[in-house]
Amino acid sequence: MRIVKGSASFKGSSKPVCLTIGNFDGVHLGHQKIFRLLSKKAKRLNGTAVVYTFDPHPVKRVAPSSSPKLIQTFDQKMRSLKDNCIDITVVEPFTSSFSCLNARDFFKRVIIERIDPSYMIVGHDLTFGRHRMGTIDLLHKLCLENGIGFEVVDAVLLKEILISSTQIRALVKAGDVEKACSLLGRPYALTGKVVKGRGIGGEIGFHTANIIPQNELTPPEGVYITKTLGHISVTNIGFNPTFGGKKIVIETHILNFSKKLYGKNIEVVFYKRIRDEMVFENPAALKKQIGKDIEKAKGYFK
C-alpha cells in the first residue's frame, strides 16, 4: 500500500480510482465491509482502491476538548488498511484552514480536482465539509452531477449491536476487550516502548516488559490475557499496590521468552480481562496469584 501525505501530492492514477472517505478509527467490521466492497469494485473496473482519511482526527482541531481517544495509533491504522487490500491511502493534514472548506468546495477542490474518482463507496454516517454540513444526499447529488458512480454501505450490526468506533471505545474503556474484539474483527492491540521498571517482577520470578503506550485509548486497571511478540502473556495495568506504587504502569509477563526488550517498540494484543488489580499481604501471595493468572492464560489458548 502506498501512503500519500496530502491530496495535493496525489498525482492521480492511470487506472480508475475507487474512493472511500472517512476517519476509520479502529478499522472495525463496519469499515472492513466498506473496504471489501471497494476492493471488489476496483478489481471489476481494473482500478485502484483508494482511502482518503485525515490526520489528526478532525474533532481534535474543531473541538479538542471533546475529541475522542483514538483506538489505534497512526501506524496501526495504516497496517490495518494495508491488510484490507487498499492500494493507496491519502492522508490529509487536517489544518485549521482546511477545516474551513465548505462541503461543495471540498468536493470540487479535493475530490474532483485532485483525486478524480470514477466510483465512490462510503459509510452510511459520512458527513463532510465545514460544520459537517455535507450529507450523504448531497454527496450522492454531486457524484451524479459529475458522472461518478456512488454507493452507500449500511450500518453493520452484530447480535443487534451497532458496530461503531464509539461503541468500541466504550468497551475498551470498560475493560471488555473480549467484546471489543468481536466488533473489531480482531483483538484490540496496544503498542508502546519498553522501558526499565522497578524490577519487582524479576524479584518474584516473573520478569515483565514495562510499556509506555503510544495509544491514546488504553483499558482500565486490571489483569488481562494477552499475546506479545506471538507469545502468550499476562498483562497488568495498574499501580502495583502491593509494593506501594503511586503511578499507573502497563507491564506484561511474556511466557517462554527471555530476550531483552528495553528501548524497543512492541505490541500487546488483548484477549480477555480476568481480574481486578489486587493488594496482596506479601510478595509470596502475589506470586501465587500470578501463577494462577498464567494458567488461565494458557487455558484460554488451548
N, C-alpha and C positions, 0 to 999 in steps of 0.2 A: 504494500500500500504506500502511495506517495502522499506526503503531507505538504500542503501549500500554506504558507503563512500569509494570509490576507488575500481577498478576492482580486485585488489589483495585480497580484503576482500570478494569477491563474491565466495561463496563456492559451486557454481553450483546449479542445481535443479534436483529433482528426476523426473521431467516432462520435455518434450521437450521445449526448450527455443525458443520463437518467439521474435526476436530482431529488434529494430529500433535505429538509431543513429542520434543525432543532437543537436543543441542548444535549439531549440523550444522556443525562447523568445516570450512571449505573448500567447503561446498556442492558436493560431488563427484557423480559419476554415480549412486552409490547413493542419495544424498539426493534427487537430481533425479527419480529414479524414484518415490520416495515423494510428492514434490510433484506430479508429473504425475497420479498416481492420486488424490491429494487434491483437486486442482483439478477433475478429471473427475467425481469423486463429488459435489463441491459443485454443479457445474453440473446434474447429474442431479436433485439434491434441491432445486434453486433455492436453494442455501445459500451459506455463506461459508467460504472456505478459511482456516483459522487455524493458525499455527505458534506453539507455546509453547516458548520457549527461555530460556536463563539468561545472566546477566552479573553477575560474571565466570564463567568456566568453573568448574563445581563442584569440580574437583580443586584449583583454586587456593585454595579455602577449606579443604577437608578434608585435603589432603596437599600443601601448597605446594611442598615440596622435590622432589616427583616430578611436578609439573604439567607438561603438555606445552607447547611453544612453539606458539602458535596459527598456523594457516596464513593466516588473514585478520584484518584489523582489524574492529572492530565495524561501522564504516561500510561496508566492503567486503561483509561478510556481509549486511547489510540490503539492499544493492543487489542482491546475488545472489538473495535471497529474492524481492524485487520482480520480478526478471527471470523468476522461476519461477512467476509468476501467483498469488502468495499475496496474499490480501486484507488480512489483519490479522496482525501479529506481536506477540505478548505477550512482553515481555522481563521475566522475573522476577529481581529483585535476589537473588543467592544469598548470603544473610547466614548468620551462624553459627546464629541461631535457626531460620531456615528449614531449614537442613541437619539439624536435629533431628527434623523431621517424619517419622514412620514412613510406610511405603507406603500403608497404609489411610487414615491421617489426611490424607495428601497428596491422595489420590484424592477423599476426601469434602469436605475444606475448599476445595481449589483446583479440581479438575476438575469436580466436581458442583455445588458451591455458587456458584462464581464464573464458570466458563466454560460449563457445562451443554451439552456436545456431544450431537449426535444420532448422530454416527458418528466413530470413531477409526481412523486408519491409522498404524501405527508400524513402525519398522525391527525386524529380527529380533533385534538385540542390545540392545534397550532394557532398562535397569534404572532403578528409581526409588525414592525414599524413602531414609530413613536407612540408611547402610551398604549402599546399593544392593540392599536385600533384596526390593524389588518386582520380580517376574519377569513375563515375557510371559504365563505361565499365570495368574498372579494377576490381572493386568490384564484378561485375557480373562474371567475369572470375575466380576470386579467390573463389567465392562461388561454382561455377561449379566444380572446381578442388577439393573442399573439401566436396562435396556432400550436400551442404546447399541450400535449396530452396531459391529463390530470386524473389523479386517483386519490381517494381518502381511505385510510385504514381505520377501521372501527376500533374501539377500546377492546382490550383483551381481558377476559375475566378468568380467574382460577378459583374454582369452588365458590363462585359468586363474589369473590373479592376482586375489585378493580385493581389491575396491576398499574402502579404508578411510582415514580421516584419518591413522591411524598409519602406513600404508604410504606415503601421500603425503608426510608429514613426513620420512620416511626418505629418499625420493627427492630432495626439495628439499635436504635436509641434505647429501646426497652429490653434489649438483650436477647430477643427472639431471633437469633441468627439462623435458626433452622427454617423458620417460615420465610425469612428474607431470602434464603437460598432458593426456595420454591418459586418465588416471584422473579428472582434474578435469572433463574435458569442455570445457576452455578453458585458455588459458595461465595459469601461476602469475603473479601480479602483486604488486609491492611498491609501497607508497605512502609518501611522505615529503616533508619540507620541504626546499626548495633553499636552501643556504647558500653563503657565499663560501668558496672553497677557496684553494689556494696559487697558483693561476694558472698551473700548469705546462702544462696542456693548451693554453691560449692561446699560450704561448710557443713551442710546437712546431707550431702551426697547427690544433689540434683543441680548440676550446672545449668544456668539459664542464659539466654541471649536477651539482653535488655534493649528495648527498642524505643527510639524517638520516632513517633509516627509522622508520616507525611500527609496522611489522610486527615481531612477536616472532621469527618464523622468517625467516631470510634464507639464500640459497645461500652456499656456501663461496667462498673466493678463486678468482678466475679471470676470464676474459673471456667475455661472453655476447652472443648475438644477441638484440636486444630491439626493442620499439617503445615510443616515448614520445610522448605527445600526437598519436598517429596517424602519426608519422614513424618510419621505420627508424632504429634507433640501435644503438650498440655500448656495452655497459656493462662497466666493470671494477670488480671487488670485490677490494680488496687494500691493500697498504701503499705502493705506488709505490716499490719497492725501488731502481729506477734512480736515484731522487733522494733516497735515504736516509730514506724515510718510516718513521715508527715507529707510526703509528696507522692502523687499518683504515678505509678510506673506500669509499663507493659513488659512482661518478661515471659519467655517461652522456654520450656524444657523440651529439647528435641531428643527423642528416643534413638538409641543406636547411632549417635553422632558425637564426634569429639573434636572436630576442626575448630580453629579459632575464627571468629566472625567479626571481631572488632573493626569498625570503620566501614564495613560492607553494608549495602542495602539488601534487605531480604523481604520476602512477602510471607505473611502468615495468613493461612486460609482457615476461616472459622466454620465449624460444622454444628456445634451444639453447646449451649451453656449448661453446665452440670451442677453448679452450686454457687452460693454467695461466698464472698471472701469472709473468712472467719478468724477470730482471735483464739489462739491455742495457748494452753497453760505453759508449754515448753517446746523447744525445738523437736524433741522426740515425737510429741503428739502431732506436730505439723508434718514431720517426715512420714509418719504412719498414714496420714490423710493423703499426702501426695502420692504415696504408693497405691492407694485405693483409686485416686483420680487417674493414674496411669493405666490401671487395669480396666477402668471404664472406657478409656480412650482406645485401648487395644480391642476391647469387645465391640466397640462401635463399628470398627472396620472389618470385623470377621464376617 
